[in-house]
Amino acid sequence: MAMDIESKHAVVSKSPAELYMAFTDMRNFVQFLPEDKKDSVQADFDSISATVQGFNLGVRVNDRSPYSSINFKDNGSPFPFSLTMHFDPVPGGDPSKTDLHIDMSAEVSIMMKMLLGSKLKDAIDKVVDSLAAASEGRMPEGMSQEKIDELRKKYNI
């Protein structure tokens, strides 16, 4: 059964071209991982994959529309999905800002749709909110320096 999810929209304080360039090369994501996790991740320009808790998970860029959108598709996942990040100009014409939103489509059973639907919506909304907050130098909602220190200690970062 197809499940389609649309994230909220948020204004990111980066131009559409800057955001597009950050997300177009999958190797860029590896730099944000802790050093001890980098060995279990394989990335090239078009794809990234890792083994997490015994599951091989991967994402591949399916389509790029320069400075406008990037479509990602599963590449070894427990269920088929695709995700599109949209980098739209902000209404009103500020070229240094982007209207960011994400669309996700997944093929899941009715049971999985009931279990995961709202969690996936919350997750992609949180990604959009976090990118908007980070672009303005703010901490994402629910994050504090104490929380960062706690996570660093927990994961030995």
N, C-alpha and C positions, 0 to 999 in steps of 0.2 A: 504494500500500500504506500502510495506517495504521501510524503509529509513535506509541506512547504512552509518555511518560516521566514519572516522578514524582521530584521532588527529595527530598532529605533534609529532615527537620524541624529547625528551630532555634528557640530561644527568643530573641525580640527584646525588648529593654527599653523597649518602648513599648506602649501599650494598642492593642487592635484598632481602635478608632475613630481614633486618631492615625495609624496606618499606612494605614488605609483612606483617610482624607482626603488624605494625602500622595500616594497613587497614583491617586486618582479623577479628577484634573484633569490632562490630558496637558500642559498649558502649564507645569506645575511642573518638567518635565524639562529645559526649555530653559535654565533658570537655571544648570544645572550644566555647560553647554557652554562651551568657550572662546569669547571674543568673536568671533574670526574665523570660527567655525563656525556661529554663530547665524543668519546670513543665509541659509544653505542649508537651514534647518529650518523647516517650517511646522507650527504646532500650534494647536489650538483645544481646547475642553473635552473633546471626544470622541476626537480623533485627533492623531497626530503622524506626519510623513513627512519624508524627506530623500533626497537623491541621494548615494550613497556609491559611489565608484569606478565611476561610470556606471550604477549600478543604482538605480532608485527603490524605496525601502523605506518601508513604512508600517504602522502599527498603529492599530487603532480599538477603542475600548471597545465590546464586544458586549453586556455585561450587568453590572449592578451590583447586588449584594445588600448593602445598607448595613451597614458595619462587619463584614462576614463574608467577602466575596469579590468580586473583579473579574475578569471574563473579557475577554480581549483577543483580537482576531482580526486576521489579516493584512489589509492594505489596500494592495495593490500590492506583492507579494513574489514572488520566484522560485518559491516553493512555498507551497501553502496550509497554514496552521497556526493553532492557537489556544493560548492560554496562560491559565491561571487561577491567580491568587494567592489563597491562603486565609489569612485572619486569624482564627485560632481562639483561644478563651480557653485559658490554660495550665491543664493539669490541676492541681488543688490550689487554684485560685481566686485567684491574684494578679492583680487587675484592671489592674495597670500593665505586664503582660507579655503577649506574644502568641506563640502557636505558629504560626510561619510555614512554609508549604510551597507549592510551585508544581507544577502539573500542566501538561504540554505534550502536544499532539497535532498531528501533521503528516502530510500526504499526500506521500509520497516514493516513489521507485522502490526496488527491493531494493538496488541498487548504492549509492544515496544513503543508505539506512538503514544499510548496513554501514560507509560512510565517515563519516557524521555522528552516528550513534546515541550513541556514548560521548562524543563531543565536546559534544553538546547537553546530555547528562546532567551532565557536568562543569561546563558553563557555568551551568546553572540552580542546581546545588549551590553554585557559587561566589557567585552572586548572593545566595542565602539566607545563606551564611556571612558575606558582606561586610555585609549589612544587620544581622545579629546583632552583629558586631564593632563596626560604626559606632555602633549604639545604645548601646553600653557605652563608647564613646570609645576603642576599640582600633583599631589598624590591621588591615585584612584580612590574612589569611595570605599571606606572600610579598611584602608591601608594607612599605617602610621609608621613612624621610625621604629617604634617598639615592635610592631608586627614584622617589619623587615628584619630587625635584629633577631627576632625569634625564629624566623624562617631560615636565616643564614646559619644560625646555631643548629637547628634541626637537620639541615641538609649539608652541614659542614662546608659552607660556601665562604 
